[in-house]
Amino acid sequence: MKNYNYNYAFVFYDIADQDSEVGKNRVTKVFKICKKYFHHHQKSIFRGTITPSKLIKLREELKGVIDEELDFISIIKLQNKHVFEEETLGTDDKPSESLFL
């Protein structure tokens, strides 16, 4: 397996028990961690450029907060922001970075 240096990523998360105080606390912590590294795109979605070393730090910080039995986080890694196409349906009333390059 070839090692790639990923320089762009999407993060999607779903934290369980969001109605409980413990769940809300995890949601807040995950949000703040992701906000340190990425642009907030929509609700529980973040994206942006990131160095390989910061990607490792992000992963470790998230592992320290979530309950791996209950919570879900997906990190989609890309080599750069030019190798994907985004298609959206519906309204996007929140400003986000432009992908039209």
N, C-alpha and C positions, 0 to 999 in steps of 0.2 A: 504494500500500500504506500502510495506516494504522499509525503507530507506537503501540505500547502500552507502558505501564509495567508490567512483570511484577513481581509481588511475592511469588510463591510458586513453587517449582520442585522437581522431582525430578531426581536425577542417577543414572544407571545407567552402570557401566563394566565393560569386559572388557579386561584388560591381557594381551597375549601373552607367551609365554615365562615364565610364572610359576614354572616349575621351575628356571630359570637364575637366577644371582645378579643379573644386570642386570634381568631381569623382576621379580624380587622387590623390588628397589630401587624400580622404577617404581610397583609396586603400593603399597608403603609410602608413597611420596611423594604419590600420588594420594589415598590414604586420608586422609592428614594434611591435605591441602589441603581436601578436601571436609568434613572434620570441623571445620575453622575456620568454615565458613559454614552448615552444616546439622546436623540430627539424624541420627545413624546409624540407619537403619531395619532393614536386613537385608543381611548380607554386603557386596555391592558396590552397595548402594542407599542413597541419602541423600535427605532431603526437608526442606522447611521454608520459612519466610519469608526473603526476601532483598530488599534494595533494588536498583534497577536499576544503580547504580554498583558495588555489590559483585558483581553478576552479571557485569559486565564484568571486574572484577579476577579473579574465579574463573576465567573463561574464559581469560584471559591466563596465569594461573598454571598451569593444566592444560596449555595448549599448550606451555609451556616444559618440561614434564616428559615428556609422552608421545611415543611414536614414531608419527607419524600414518600410517605405512605399515602398522603392525602392530596398534595399539591402537584401541579403540572407546570413545567416551564419548557418551552421549545426555543432553541437558539438556531436560527437558520443562518449559516455562514456562507459568505460569498467572497471570491477573491477581490472583487471591486464592485462599485455601484453601476458599472456599465454592462454587466453580464446577466441582467434580469429585466423582465418587463412586468410592470404592475398593471393589473386590470381591476378596476373598482366598479361596483354597481351601487346604485342608490346615491344619496346625498352625502357629501363630505363638507359639512359646514364649519369644520375646524381647519384653520390654515396649517399646512405642512410643507416640508421642503419639496421643491419641484423635482420630479424625476425626468423631465423633458430636457435632455442634454444635447 
